Amino acid sequence: MSTCSICGKAPANGNSISSRGKPKYLGGNGVKITGKSPRRFLPNIQQVRTVSGKTKACTKCLRAGLVLRAIKKHPFEAI
């Protein structure tokens, strides 16, 4: 299961709604719901190399700066 190791964000359940008809603001009679089918909302989880190893973090945590990333080593750079 894909969950964020920092904030605990996990997939959520919901419905996909299919409809037909022309909207009223475009001159129609309105949109009618013809069916509902279950679906899952998956979080945007990335595998990140951090100082303590590899972790899975959502992009919201990455952009907020909650993850301390590892410094990339250049193979042919003089130290």
Secondary structure, DSSP 8 states (H G I E B T S, - for coil): ----TTT----EEEEEEEEES--GGGTSS--EEEEEEEEEE---EEEEEETTEEEEEEHHHHHHT-S-B-----TT---
